[in-house]
Amino acid sequence: MKTAVSFKSINALAIPATIAGIAEPLLSITDTAIVGNIPVDGLESLAAAGIVGSFLSMLIWILGQTRSAISAIISQYLGAGKLEEVKTLPAQAIYLNITLSILILLSTIFVIQEIFELLNAKGKILQYCISYYSIRVWGFPLTLFVFAVMGIFRGLQNTYWPMVIAITGAVLNVILDFAFVYGIEGFIPAMYLEGAAYASLLAQAIMALMAFYLLWKKTDISLKLKLPIHPELGRLVVMSLNLFVRAIALNTALILAVREATALGDKYIGAHTIAINLWLFSAFFIDGYGAAGNIMGGRLLGERNYDALWLLAKKITKYGLIVSLVIMLISAFFYKPLGAIFSNETVVLSAFYSIFYIIILGLPFNTIAFVLDGVFKGLGEMKYLRNTLLAATFLGFVPMLFLGKYLNWGLTGIWLAFTVWMLIRGGALVWKFRNKFKPLLQNP
């Protein structure tokens, strides 16, 4: 039976995927908002949370790419009616991924100070970075496991259970943040920044347990490692490596931005931390339609249903743009209250308000890039995604970033570099999709 491409079928996947997708940035936003209002060293704590959060996101995004590769392969086999042939692959991929994550975790533990010194952290901020990271890093393998299980569910055209896992983790993190950061009189002492780290770690552990249980109970996919090595593991590794390189390019941009904002001064890294959290939150919100494109795109490719694939790309781009316009209106209306949620420092808020408009105006460009990015992942076009990110980062973002630095544009230069970055990413994906799939249409 051909897969239907309708408002109902798209949103049945996109809405739960959106809710699941915002869980990770919501964890960071919660930390940012609560940490930014700590009564002791609030500014330094906010800066440290921003620096560590950016570095951890880099690690998670680099190794978390297996999720997209698993989802793409499972959905393509599902579309071709050959799901039974791929059931031993997920366990092999997950064990490989977790082993790599543990090796990376152990390798960073011994050079924490040097890592954050490279990001221009110094003095009290550096010490807070070290203590915060030393706790949060242990949640790294747990998060990667959850990501991989979510990839399996996505490949099976199911975004409901990932949503349940994500909501549970986000709600738990908020509750634990308040309890551990500010304390509960007579029960839990106020732990401030370290409390935020423990809250995130515990929430990640519970999400991992839920993911394991739901995969066991709700699917026929086993996590028992079986040999021989699945023939698709090689393709999965190549896809993951391409996304790995892509993620390095992506995070080069994010880390360079943090480094340059840190060099501008404490109030600027505080403002940038607020800005990047709101940017990521909106990105993951819009990315729900990218997830629908990922899930349905792979299945339609397996069916060789190119007309429906073309229709899917048009519809999810349209729906994503509508969502981005709603976010733009809300952001413009609550321009100042949004900043005040994250900090009570006047100097930080002043710096943030000076660049927030750039983030708002860039949302439609982000939408096109994020939505088509999801479609391309579902199609297995990881090599092109890699090349697009490399070009956008090193031919667009980096030159614009250092031009802004040379002209003393401060935070404005950093966020103009992000705008150029997204324009290149979205434009390249539109061009490739039209050129590859339009000639294959039966009814152009």
C-alpha positions, -999 to +999 in steps of 0.1 A: +000+000+000+013+034-010+021+059+018-004+087+020+011+123+021-016+144+037-019+171+064-031+144+088-003+118+081+025+145+082+013+160+115+007+127+131+045+123+129+056+160+131+037+170+162+050+142+185+085+147+169+084+184+177+076+177+213+103+151+215+128+173+197+125+202+220+133+181+251+171+184+248+171+222+242+145+225+269+169+208+293+195+234+284+170+263+286+158+252+320+194+251+332+201+285+317+170+301+332+175+287+367+213+290+367+211+326+355+191+335+385+214+319+411+219+344+440+256+336+443+278+342+412+248+341+388+267+357+359+297+333+362+274+303+366+254+313+335+286+317+315+299+283+326+266+266+318+267+281+283+303+271+276+298+235+289+264+232+273+279+241+239+308+216+243+285+188+254+260+195+225+290+192+202+299+157+215+262+146+215+256+158+180+288+143+166+281+108+179+243+111+179+243+109+141+238+072+142+201+080+151+195+094+116+214+066+099+194+039+117+161+057+110+169+061+073+178+024+068+149+010+088+124+033+070+137+024+036+135-013+044+099-007+057+089+010+025+104-018+004+085-044+026+117-060+038+118-051+075+126-086+087+159-084+069+172-056+091+162-065+126+197-074+139+212-041+127+200-017+155+217-037+184+250-038+165+248+000+158+239+009+194+267-012+209+292+004+185+280+039+194+280+034+231+315+020+231+328+050+212+310+074+235+326+058+266+361+061+250+355+098+242+341+104+277+372+088+294+395+107+271+380+142+279+379+136+317+417+140+320+419+173+300+389+191+311+408+223+322+427+225+289+394+221+269+377+250+286+408+271+285+408+267+247+373+282+249+386+313+267+372+303+301+393+316+330+392+323+367+359+316+385+341+307+352+368+281+344+364+265+378+326+264+374+330+249+340+352+220+354+328+212+382+297+213+360+312+193+332+326+166+356+290+157+366+271+162+334+295+143+312+284+110+327+250+115+310+267+114+276+264+077+269+228+077+283+218+104+259+233+086+229+215+054+238+182+073+240+189+090+207+196+056+190+163+041+204+144+072+191+160+065+157+146+030+157+111+042+166+114+069+138+123+043+113+092+023+123+071+055+116+065+060+153+071+093+170+047+088+199+070+069+222+100+092+217+077+120+226+067+102+259+103+097+268+112+133+260+083+148+280+091+127+310+128+137+309+120+174+304+094+176+333+117+156+356+146+179+348+126+211+356+114+196+390+149+184+399+165+217+388+145+236+413+150+210+440+188+207+436+198+242+425+178+262+452+174+233+477+144+222+498+147+235+533+153+207+557+157+181+530+181+191+502+208+217+505+211+243+477+238+231+453+236+259+428+254+251+395+263+215+406+227+209+414+217+217+378+243+192+366+229+165+389+194+172+378+202+168+342+222+135+348+193+120+368+168+130+341+190+114+314+193+082+334+155+078+337+150+086+300+175+058+292+156+033+313+123+043+297+138+040+262+151+004+270+117-007+284+096+008+256+118-007+229+116-041+246+078-039+251+065-020+220+087-034+192+101-067+178+136-051+177+160-069+200+190-053+217+206-087+220+239-086+200+238-112+173+264-122+148+273-123+119+278-085+113+248-072+093+257-063+057+240-029+062+263-020+091+290-009+066+265+015+049+253+027+084+289+034+094+297+053+062+265+074+066+273+080+102+309+090+093+296+115+068+272+129+094+301+128+119+322+151+096+291+172+091+285+175+128+322+186+133+317+214+108+284+223+124+299+224+159+330+243+146+306+271+140+289+268+173+321+265+193+338+294+174+308+315+182+311+307+219+348+313+219+344+348+202+315+357+225+336+346+256+365+368+244+341+398+243+335+396+281+313+380+307+282+399+298+285+389+262+289+352+267+259+354+291+239+372+264+251+347+237+241+318+260+205+331+262+205+337+224+218+303+214+194+285+237+164+304+221+179+297+186+182+260+194+148+258+209+132+273+178+154+251+156+142+219+173+106+232+173+107+237+135+126+205+131+095+184+139+086+188+102+122+178+093+117+147+114+084+139+095+104+144+062+131+121+075+106+094+085+083+095+055+110+104+030+129+072+036+098+051+033+087+068+001+122+063-014+119+026-005+085+026-024+101+045-053+071+069-050+088+101-063+056+121-069+046+116-032+082+125-022+080+158-041+046+166-026+060+157+009+089+182+005+065+210-006+040+204+022+064+201+051+083+232+040+050+251+039+039+238+073+074+246+088+072+282+074+038+287+091+053+275+124+083+298+120+061+328+114+041+320+145+074+319+165+085+352+150+053+369+161+055+355+196+092+365+199+085+400+187+056+404+210+075+391+241+109+406+230+119+418+265+101+393+287+119+364+270+153+377+279+142+384+315+133+348+320+170+338+317+188+366+337+183+395+360+216+411+351+209+444+333+242+443+313+235+408+300+200+416+290+211+448+272+236+428+251+210+402+243+183+427+232+208+442+208+210+410+187+177+392+193+161+407+163+186+390+140+176+356+154+139+364+148+144+376+112+164+345+103+138+320+113+123+314+078+157+307+064+164+283+093+131+265+085+140+257+049+174+244+060+161+223+089+131+208+070+150+198+039+179+185+061+155+160+076+143+149+042+179+144+029+187+123+060+157+100+053+169+096+017+204+086+029+220+117+012+246+120+040+275+128+017+257+159+002+247+170+037+283+168+047+296+188+018+269+214+023+278+220+059+315+221+051+309+248+025+285+268+047+308+267+076+342+274+061+331+295+031+303+313+048+302+313+086+340+316+094+348+344+069+317+364+081+326+358+118+361+371+114+350+400+092+326+410+120+355+407+145+378+428+123+351+455+120+343+454+158+307+444+153+307+423+186+278+400+191+261+414+160+289+400+138+286+366+154+248+364+147+252+378+111+276+349+105+249+325+117+225+341+092+249+337+063+255+301+074+218+292+073+212+309+039+239+287+023+226+255+039+190+261+029+199+273-006+221+243-014+195+218-003+167+234-024+189+233-054+199+197-050+164+184-043+149+201-074+177+189-096+176+153-084+140+146-080+121+168-104+133+148-135+119+116-118+083+129-115+056+111-135+033+142-131+056+172-130 
